[in-house]
Amino acid sequence: MRNLFISTVLLLASALMLQSCKKKNNPQPGMPGDTGSYTVTTLAGTGSYGFTNGPGAIAQFSDPYAVATDVSGNVYVADADNNAIRKITPAGIVSTVAGDGTRGFKNGTGTGAEFNFPHALVVDSIGNIYVADTFNEMIRKITPAGVVSTLAGDGTAGFINGAGTVAEFNAHSGITIDRYGSLFVADSNNQRIRKITPAGVVSTLNLTVLLSGPQGIAVNASGDLYVVESGKSLIRKITSEGNLTTIAGTEPGGFADGQGTAALFSVPEGIAIDASANLYIGDLGNDRVRKITPAGYVSTIAGSAKGNVNGAGADARFYAPAGLATDAFGYLYIADINNHSIRKLKIN
């Protein structure tokens, strides 16, 4: 199932790139937005898949799909094909928070727990980790002590609102948390955004349209949601009042920098927001990291082709960059799926 999931995403990316080859556009000096130099480094990962803890240079991951940060600068990784949640300290030391590498379902403490292709995660203000345990169709919670429990979902793919394990999801792929402790989930195959209260009650946002394969999701201080609608290669905004708009991208996608809907993405996956309200997009099909200013201008800040190379701006190479996270110290972290690495760059 995991291989089919990845293959479907990457095949869709390739198809969209071919459809839009005549629409490509490179950022040019003097254009609005950000054309500065962003230097990419590797925080952890050897570039080869595996399951090894230790210093970043020797640590290994297997298809890391998402990252999240806490207030102390630790980075947490949804290490999807290792079925584990990993932690990287500011010093670059990798450890396993929960999951033993076995695909399954089990609550417990640390490596006594099991996951099934965790695809996204978020950390609250007191250090609890919430995991989109995608193929278990559940939202799991990990306390700072490493105790894993099930917050919502009954383990069956479906579409049911309700409290805790009464609820059902279908291949949920993104998760974020607002300042009140409510979670918002990109429920991909249900084409909807779900909300989970701190008490674990699941509901569905009332939108006028269904979303095509929503993936990454982020929330700002005002409660507005930003959603990567991967199936249409669009970046969407849902206001706290429930109004849905497109802030960047146009179907069927491709690659172009520019203002709002003049910009093009190819199967974008991840999203993060910084303290200045800039958005960052893991543009998986284009192997690039993109930036959207509050005014809606899209630029490319890193990457230009498939590969695994550190360097400044277009000199850097990614291979299916997906989940993103910012921290309080001005860094952006990138889950580089097929390079099995976590990459890092300074954004301010």
DRENDO-1510 file (C-alpha; in Angstrom, 1 decimal, always signed):
<recs>
REC; n; res; u; v; w
REC; 1; MET; +0.0; +0.0; +0.0 .
REC; 2; ARG; +2.8; +2.4; +0.9 .
REC; 3; ASN; +4.6; +1.9; -2.5 .
REC; 4; LEU; +1.3; +2.5; -4.3 .
REC; 5; PHE; +0.8; +5.6; -2.3 .
REC; 6; ILE; +4.2; +7.1; -3.2 .
REC; 7; SER; +4.1; +5.9; -6.8 .
REC; 8; THR; +0.7; +7.6; -7.3 .
REC; 9; VAL; +2.0; +10.9; -6.0 .
REC; 10; LEU; +5.2; +10.8; -8.1 .
REC; 11; LEU; +3.4; +9.7; -11.3 .
REC; 12; LEU; +0.9; +12.5; -10.9 .
REC; 13; ALA; +3.8; +14.9; -10.5 .
REC; 14; SER; +5.5; +13.7; -13.7 .
REC; 15; ALA; +2.3; +14.0; -15.6 .
REC; 16; LEU; +1.6; +17.5; -14.6 .
REC; 17; MET; +5.2; +18.5; -15.4 .
REC; 18; LEU; +4.8; +17.2; -18.9 .
REC; 19; GLN; +1.5; +19.0; -19.4 .
REC; 20; SER; +3.0; +22.3; -18.4 .
REC; 21; CYS; +6.4; +22.2; -20.0 .
REC; 22; LYS; +5.6; +25.2; -22.2 .
REC; 23; LYS; +4.5; +27.3; -19.2 .
REC; 24; LYS; +7.8; +27.1; -17.2 .
REC; 25; ASN; +9.3; +30.4; -16.0 .
REC; 26; ASN; +12.3; +31.1; -14.0 .
REC; 27; PRO; +12.6; +33.9; -11.4 .
REC; 28; GLN; +14.3; +37.0; -12.6 .
REC; 29; PRO; +16.3; +39.6; -10.8 .
REC; 30; GLY; +14.2; +42.6; -9.9 .
REC; 31; MET; +10.9; +40.7; -9.7 .
REC; 32; PRO; +8.8; +41.3; -6.6 .
REC; 33; GLY; +9.1; +38.7; -3.9 .
REC; 34; ASP; +12.2; +37.2; -2.6 .
REC; 35; THR; +15.2; +36.5; -4.8 .
REC; 36; GLY; +17.8; +36.3; -2.1 .
REC; 37; SER; +20.2; +33.4; -1.5 .
REC; 38; TYR; +19.1; +30.7; +0.9 .
REC; 39; THR; +21.8; +28.1; +1.7 .
REC; 40; VAL; +20.6; +24.5; +2.1 .
REC; 41; THR; +22.4; +22.1; +4.4 .
REC; 42; THR; +21.6; +18.6; +5.6 .
REC; 43; LEU; +20.6; +18.4; +9.2 .
REC; 44; ALA; +20.3; +14.6; +9.4 .
REC; 45; GLY; +20.3; +11.6; +7.0 .
REC; 46; THR; +22.9; +9.9; +4.9 .
REC; 47; GLY; +20.9; +10.0; +1.7 .
REC; 48; SER; +20.2; +6.2; +1.8 .
REC; 49; TYR; +17.2; +4.7; +3.5 .
REC; 50; GLY; +17.6; +2.9; +6.8 .
REC; 51; PHE; +16.8; +3.1; +10.5 .
REC; 52; THR; +19.8; +4.4; +12.5 .
REC; 53; ASN; +20.0; +6.7; +15.4 .
REC; 54; GLY; +23.0; +8.9; +16.3 .
REC; 55; PRO; +24.6; +12.1; +15.0 .
REC; 56; GLY; +23.0; +13.5; +11.9 .
REC; 57; ALA; +25.8; +12.5; +9.5 .
REC; 58; ILE; +25.2; +8.8; +10.3 .
REC; 59; ALA; +21.5; +8.8; +11.1 .
REC; 60; GLN; +19.1; +7.2; +8.6 .
REC; 61; PHE; +15.5; +7.6; +7.7 .
REC; 62; SER; +13.1; +5.9; +5.3 .
REC; 63; ASP; +10.8; +8.1; +3.4 .
REC; 64; PRO; +10.4; +11.0; +5.9 .
REC; 65; TYR; +7.3; +12.7; +4.9 .
REC; 66; ALA; +6.9; +15.5; +7.5 .
REC; 67; VAL; +8.6; +17.5; +10.2 .
REC; 68; ALA; +7.5; +19.6; +13.1 .
REC; 69; THR; +9.4; +21.7; +15.7 .
REC; 70; ASP; +9.0; +22.5; +19.4 .
REC; 71; VAL; +9.8; +25.7; +21.3 .
REC; 72; SER; +13.3; +24.4; +22.2 .
REC; 73; GLY; +14.4; +23.9; +18.6 .
REC; 74; ASN; +14.0; +20.1; +18.5 .
REC; 75; VAL; +12.8; +18.7; +15.1 .
REC; 76; TYR; +10.4; +15.8; +15.0 .
REC; 77; VAL; +10.1; +13.6; +11.9 .
REC; 78; ALA; +7.2; +11.5; +10.6 .
REC; 79; ASP; +9.5; +8.7; +9.4 .
REC; 80; ALA; +6.8; +7.1; +7.3 .
REC; 81; ASP; +8.3; +3.8; +6.0 .
REC; 82; ASN; +10.0; +3.2; +9.3 .
REC; 83; ASN; +6.7; +3.6; +11.0 .
REC; 84; ALA; +8.3; +5.7; +13.7 .
REC; 85; ILE; +8.5; +9.2; +15.1 .
REC; 86; ARG; +12.0; +10.5; +15.3 .
REC; 87; LYS; +13.6; +13.4; +17.1 .
REC; 88; ILE; +16.6; +15.6; +16.1 .
REC; 89; THR; +18.1; +17.8; +18.8 .
REC; 90; PRO; +19.5; +21.3; +17.9 .
REC; 91; ALA; +22.9; +19.6; +18.1 .
REC; 92; GLY; +21.8; +17.2; +15.3 .
REC; 93; ILE; +21.5; +14.0; +17.4 .
REC; 94; VAL; +18.7; +11.6; +16.2 .
REC; 95; SER; +16.7; +9.4; +18.4 .
REC; 96; THR; +13.4; +7.5; +18.2 .
REC; 97; VAL; +10.5; +8.9; +20.2 .
REC; 98; ALA; +8.0; +6.2; +19.4 .
REC; 99; GLY; +7.5; +3.2; +17.2 .
REC; 100; ASP; +9.8; +0.2; +16.7 .
REC; 101; GLY; +9.9; +0.1; +12.9 .
REC; 102; THR; +7.1; -2.5; +12.7 .
REC; 103; ARG; +4.1; -1.6; +10.7 .
REC; 104; GLY; +1.0; -2.1; +12.9 .
REC; 105; PHE; -1.1; -0.6; +15.6 .
REC; 106; LYS; -0.3; -0.6; +19.2 .
REC; 107; ASN; -0.5; +2.0; +22.0 .
REC; 108; GLY; +2.2; +2.1; +24.6 .
REC; 109; THR; +5.4; +3.9; +25.6 .
REC; 110; GLY; +8.1; +4.8; +23.2 .
REC; 111; THR; +9.3; +1.9; +21.0 .
REC; 112; GLY; +6.5; -0.2; +22.6 .
REC; 113; ALA; +4.0; +1.6; +20.3 .
REC; 114; GLU; +3.4; +0.9; +16.6 .
REC; 115; PHE; +2.3; +3.1; +13.7 .
REC; 116; ASN; +1.3; +2.5; +10.1 .
REC; 117; PHE; +2.9; +5.0; +7.7 .
REC; 118; PRO; +2.7; +8.2; +9.8 .
REC; 119; HIS; +2.4; +11.0; +7.3 .
REC; 120; ALA; +2.3; +14.2; +9.3 .
REC; 121; LEU; +2.7; +15.6; +12.8 .
REC; 122; VAL; +2.5; +18.7; +14.9 .
REC; 123; VAL; +3.7; +19.7; +18.4 .
REC; 124; ASP; +1.7; +21.7; +20.9 .
REC; 125; SER; +3.0; +24.3; +23.3 .
REC; 126; ILE; +3.7; +21.8; +26.1 .
REC; 127; GLY; +5.4; +19.2; +24.0 .
REC; 128; ASN; +2.6; +16.8; +23.1 .
REC; 129; ILE; +3.0; +15.4; +19.6 .
REC; 130; TYR; -0.1; +14.7; +17.4 .
REC; 131; VAL; +0.5; +12.3; +14.6 .
REC; 132; ALA; -1.6; +11.7; +11.4 .
REC; 133; ASP; -1.2; +7.9; +11.5 .
REC; 134; THR; -2.4; +7.6; +7.9 .
REC; 135; PHE; -2.9; +3.9; +7.2 .
REC; 136; ASN; -4.2; +3.3; +10.7 .
REC; 137; GLU; -6.8; +6.0; +10.0 .
REC; 138; MET; -6.2; +7.5; +13.4 .
REC; 139; ILE; -4.8; +10.6; +15.1 .
REC; 140; ARG; -2.3; +9.5; +17.7 .
REC; 141; LYS; -1.0; +11.5; +20.7 .
REC; 142; ILE; +2.5; +11.2; +22.2 .
REC; 143; THR; +3.1; +12.8; +25.5 .
REC; 144; PRO; +6.5; +14.3; +26.5 .
REC; 145; ALA; +7.1; +11.1; +28.4 .
REC; 146; GLY; +6.6; +9.1; +25.2 .
REC; 147; VAL; +3.2; +7.6; +26.0 .
REC; 148; VAL; +1.3; +6.9; +22.8 .
REC; 149; SER; -2.5; +6.9; +22.8 .
REC; 150; THR; -5.3; +7.2; +20.2 .
REC; 151; LEU; -7.0; +10.6; +20.2 .
REC; 152; ALA; -9.5; +10.0; +17.3 .
REC; 153; GLY; -10.3; +7.4; +14.7 .
REC; 154; ASP; -11.5; +3.8; +14.9 .
REC; 155; GLY; -9.0; +2.3; +12.5 .
REC; 156; THR; -11.4; +2.0; +9.6 .
REC; 157; ALA; -11.3; +4.2; +6.5 .
REC; 158; GLY; -14.6; +6.1; +6.4 .
REC; 159; PHE; -16.2; +9.5; +7.0 .
REC; 160; ILE; -17.8; +9.8; +10.4 .
REC; 161; ASN; -17.8; +12.7; +12.9 .
REC; 162; GLY; -18.0; +12.2; +16.6 .
REC; 163; ALA; -16.0; +11.8; +19.8 .
REC; 164; GLY; -12.7; +10.0; +19.8 .
REC; 165; THR; -12.7; +6.5; +18.4 .
REC; 166; VAL; -16.2; +6.9; +17.0 .
REC; 167; ALA; -14.8; +9.1; +14.3 .
REC; 168; GLU; -13.4; +7.9; +11.0 .
REC; 169; PHE; -10.9; +9.4; +8.5 .
REC; 170; ASN; -9.7; +8.3; +5.1 .
REC; 171; ALA; -6.0; +8.7; +4.3 .
REC; 172; HIS; -5.6; +11.9; +6.2 .
REC; 173; SER; -2.3; +13.5; +5.2 .
REC; 174; GLY; -1.8; +16.8; +7.1 .
REC; 175; ILE; -2.3; +18.2; +10.6 .
REC; 176; THR; -1.9; +21.5; +12.4 .
REC; 177; ILE; -2.9; +23.0; +15.7 .
REC; 178; ASP; -4.3; +26.5; +16.6 .
REC; 179; ARG; -3.6; +28.6; +19.6 .
REC; 180; TYR; -6.6; +27.2; +21.4 .
REC; 181; GLY; -5.4; +23.6; +21.1 .
REC; 182; SER; -7.8; +22.5; +18.3 .
REC; 183; LEU; -6.4; +20.3; +15.6 .
REC; 184; PHE; -7.2; +20.6; +11.9 .
REC; 185; VAL; -6.7; +17.6; +9.7 .
REC; 186; ALA; -6.4; +17.4; +5.9 .
REC; 187; ASP; -8.5; +14.3; +5.3 .
REC; 188; SER; -7.3; +13.6; +1.8 .
REC; 189; ASN; -9.5; +10.9; +0.4 .
REC; 190; ASN; -12.6; +12.4; +2.1 .
REC; 191; GLN; -11.6; +15.7; +0.3 .
REC; 192; ARG; -12.4; +17.7; +3.5 .
REC; 193; ILE; -10.9; +19.5; +6.4 .
REC; 194; ARG; -11.7; +18.0; +9.8 .
REC; 195; LYS; -11.5; +19.7; +13.2 .
REC; 196; ILE; -10.7; +18.0; +16.5 .
REC; 197; THR; -11.3; +19.8; +19.8 .
REC; 198; PRO; -8.9; +19.4; +22.7 .
REC; 199; ALA; -11.5; +16.9; +24.1 .
REC; 200; GLY; -11.2; +14.8; +20.9 .
REC; 201; VAL; -14.5; +15.6; +19.3 .
REC; 202; VAL; -14.2; +15.4; +15.5 .
REC; 203; SER; -16.3; +17.6; +13.1 .
REC; 204; THR; -16.0; +18.7; +9.5 .
REC; 205; LEU; -15.5; +22.3; +8.3 .
REC; 206; ASN; -18.5; +23.4; +6.2 .
REC; 207; LEU; -17.0; +24.4; +2.8 .
REC; 208; THR; -18.8; +25.0; -0.4 .
REC; 209; VAL; -16.6; +22.7; -2.4 .
REC; 210; LEU; -14.7; +19.4; -1.9 .
REC; 211; LEU; -10.9; +19.7; -2.0 .
REC; 212; SER; -8.9; +17.5; -4.3 .
REC; 213; GLY; -6.3; +15.6; -2.3 .
REC; 214; PRO; -5.6; +18.1; +0.5 .
REC; 215; GLN; -2.2; +17.4; +1.9 .
REC; 216; GLY; -0.3; +20.0; +4.0 .
REC; 217; ILE; -2.1; +22.4; +6.3 .
REC; 218; ALA; -1.0; +25.3; +8.5 .
REC; 219; VAL; -2.8; +27.9; +10.6 .
REC; 220; ASN; -1.9; +31.5; +11.4 .
REC; 221; ALA; -2.5; +33.4; +14.7 .
REC; 222; SER; -5.9; +34.6; +13.5 .
REC; 223; GLY; -7.1; +31.2; +12.9 .
REC; 224; ASP; -7.0; +31.2; +9.1 .
REC; 225; LEU; -6.0; +27.9; +7.5 .
REC; 226; TYR; -3.7; +27.4; +4.6 .
REC; 227; VAL; -4.2; +24.2; +2.7 .
REC; 228; VAL; -2.2; +22.5; -0.1 .
REC; 229; GLU; -4.7; +21.2; -2.5 .
REC; 230; SER; -2.3; +18.7; -4.1 .
REC; 231; GLY; -4.7; +17.2; -6.6 .
REC; 232; LYS; -5.2; +20.6; -8.3 .
REC; 233; SER; -1.7; +22.1; -7.5 .
REC; 234; LEU; -3.3; +25.0; -5.7 .
REC; 235; ILE; -2.6; +26.8; -2.4 .
REC; 236; ARG; -5.9; +27.6; -0.7 .
REC; 237; LYS; -6.9; +29.8; +2.3 .
REC; 238; ILE; -9.9; +29.1; +4.6 .
REC; 239; THR; -10.7; +32.1; +6.8 .
REC; 240; SER; -11.8; +31.7; +10.3 .
REC; 241; GLU; -15.3; +32.4; +9.0 .
REC; 242; GLY; -15.1; +29.5; +6.6 .
REC; 243; ASN; -14.5; +31.4; +3.3 .
REC; 244; LEU; -12.4; +29.5; +0.8 .
REC; 245; THR; -10.2; +31.2; -1.7 .
REC; 246; THR; -7.2; +30.4; -3.9 .
REC; 247; ILE; -4.1; +32.4; -3.0 .
REC; 248; ALA; -1.7; +30.8; -5.5 .
REC; 249; GLY; -1.5; +28.3; -8.3 .
REC; 250; THR; -3.6; +27.4; -11.3 .
REC; 251; GLU; -4.7; +24.0; -12.7 .
REC; 252; PRO; -3.3; +21.7; -14.0 .
REC; 253; GLY; +0.0; +23.0; -12.5 .
REC; 254; GLY; +3.5; +23.2; -13.7 .
REC; 255; PHE; +6.3; +25.5; -12.7 .
REC; 256; ALA; +6.2; +29.3; -12.7 .
REC; 257; ASP; +7.0; +32.0; -10.2 .
REC; 258; GLY; +4.7; +35.0; -10.2 .
REC; 259; GLN; +1.7; +36.7; -8.5 .
REC; 260; GLY; -1.0; +34.6; -7.1 .
REC; 261; THR; -2.7; +32.4; -9.7 .
REC; 262; ALA; -0.1; +33.3; -12.3 .
REC; 263; ALA; +2.3; +31.0; -10.3 .
REC; 264; LEU; +2.3; +27.3; -10.9 .
REC; 265; PHE; +3.1; +24.3; -8.7 .
REC; 266; SER; +3.4; +20.6; -9.4 .
REC; 267; VAL; +1.7; +18.3; -6.8 .
REC; 268; PRO; +2.7; +20.5; -3.9 .
REC; 269; GLU; +2.8; +18.6; -0.6 .
REC; 270; GLY; +3.9; +20.5; +2.5 .
REC; 271; ILE; +3.3; +24.0; +3.9 .
REC; 272; ALA; +4.7; +26.1; +6.7 .
REC; 273; ILE; +4.2; +29.7; +7.9 .
REC; 274; ASP; +6.8; +32.0; +9.5 .
REC; 275; ALA; +6.4; +34.8; +12.0 .
REC; 276; SER; +6.1; +37.4; +9.2 .
REC; 277; ALA; +3.2; +35.5; +7.6 .
REC; 278; ASN; +5.2; +34.2; +4.7 .
REC; 279; LEU; +4.2; +30.7; +3.5 .
REC; 280; TYR; +6.7; +28.0; +2.4 .
REC; 281; ILE; +5.7; +25.2; +0.1 .
REC; 282; GLY; +7.3; +21.8; -0.5 .
REC; 283; ASP; +6.8; +21.7; -4.2 .
REC; 284; LEU; +7.2; +17.9; -4.6 .
REC; 285; GLY; +6.8; +17.5; -8.3 .
REC; 286; ASN; +9.2; +20.4; -9.1 .
REC; 287; ASP; +11.8; +19.4; -6.5 .
REC; 288; ARG; +11.8; +22.9; -5.2 .
REC; 289; VAL; +11.0; +24.9; -2.1 .
REC; 290; ARG; +8.7; +27.9; -2.9 .
REC; 291; LYS; +7.8; +31.0; -0.9 .
REC; 292; ILE; +4.6; +33.0; -0.9 .
REC; 293; THR; +4.7; +36.5; +0.5 .
REC; 294; PRO; +1.7; +38.0; +2.4 .
REC; 295; ALA; +1.0; +39.9; -0.8 .
REC; 296; GLY; +0.7; +36.6; -2.7 .
REC; 297; TYR; +3.9; +36.7; -4.7 .
REC; 298; VAL; +5.4; +33.3; -5.3 .
REC; 299; SER; +9.2; +32.8; -5.7 .
REC; 300; THR; +11.6; +29.8; -5.7 .
REC; 301; ILE; +14.0; +30.0; -2.8 .
REC; 302; ALA; +15.8; +26.7; -3.2 .
REC; 303; GLY; +16.2; +23.9; -5.7 .
REC; 304; SER; +16.2; +23.7; -9.5 .
REC; 305; ALA; +16.4; +20.0; -10.4 .
REC; 306; LYS; +16.2; +16.5; -8.9 .
REC; 307; GLY; +19.2; +15.5; -6.8 .
REC; 308; ASN; +20.9; +15.6; -3.4 .
REC; 309; VAL; +23.1; +18.7; -3.3 .
REC; 310; ASN; +23.6; +21.3; -0.6 .
REC; 311; GLY; +24.2; +24.9; -1.6 .
REC; 312; ALA; +22.6; +28.3; -2.1 .
REC; 313; GLY; +19.3; +28.8; -3.8 .
REC; 314; ALA; +19.1; +27.2; -7.2 .
REC; 315; ASP; +22.4; +25.3; -6.6 .
REC; 316; ALA; +20.6; +23.1; -4.1 .
REC; 317; ARG; +18.9; +19.9; -5.1 .
REC; 318; PHE; +16.0; +18.0; -3.6 .
REC; 319; TYR; +14.3; +14.7; -4.5 .
REC; 320; ALA; +10.6; +15.1; -3.6 .
REC; 321; PRO; +10.6; +17.7; -0.8 .
REC; 322; ALA; +7.4; +17.4; +1.2 .
REC; 323; GLY; +6.6; +18.4; +4.7 .
REC; 324; LEU; +8.0; +21.7; +6.1 .
REC; 325; ALA; +8.3; +23.4; +9.4 .
REC; 326; THR; +9.7; +26.7; +10.7 .
REC; 327; ASP; +11.1; +27.3; +14.2 .
REC; 328; ALA; +11.4; +30.3; +16.5 .
REC; 329; PHE; +15.1; +30.8; +15.5 .
REC; 330; GLY; +14.5; +31.6; +11.8 .
REC; 331; TYR; +15.1; +28.2; +10.2 .
REC; 332; LEU; +13.0; +26.2; +7.8 .
REC; 333; TYR; +13.2; +22.4; +7.8 .
REC; 334; ILE; +12.4; +20.2; +4.8 .
REC; 335; ALA; +11.5; +16.5; +4.8 .
REC; 336; ASP; +13.3; +15.4; +1.6 .
REC; 337; ILE; +11.5; +12.1; +1.0 .
REC; 338; ASN; +13.5; +10.3; -1.6 .
REC; 339; ASN; +16.8; +11.5; -0.2 .
REC; 340; HIS; +15.8; +10.1; +3.1 .
REC; 341; SER; +17.1; +13.2; +4.8 .
REC; 342; ILE; +16.0; +16.3; +6.7 .
REC; 343; ARG; +17.3; +19.5; +5.1 .
REC; 344; LYS; +17.6; +22.9; +6.7 .
REC; 345; LEU; +17.9; +26.6; +5.6 .
REC; 346; LYS; +17.9; +30.0; +7.2 .
REC; 347; ILE; +14.9; +32.1; +6.3 .
REC; 348; ASN; +15.5; +35.2; +8.4 .
</recs>
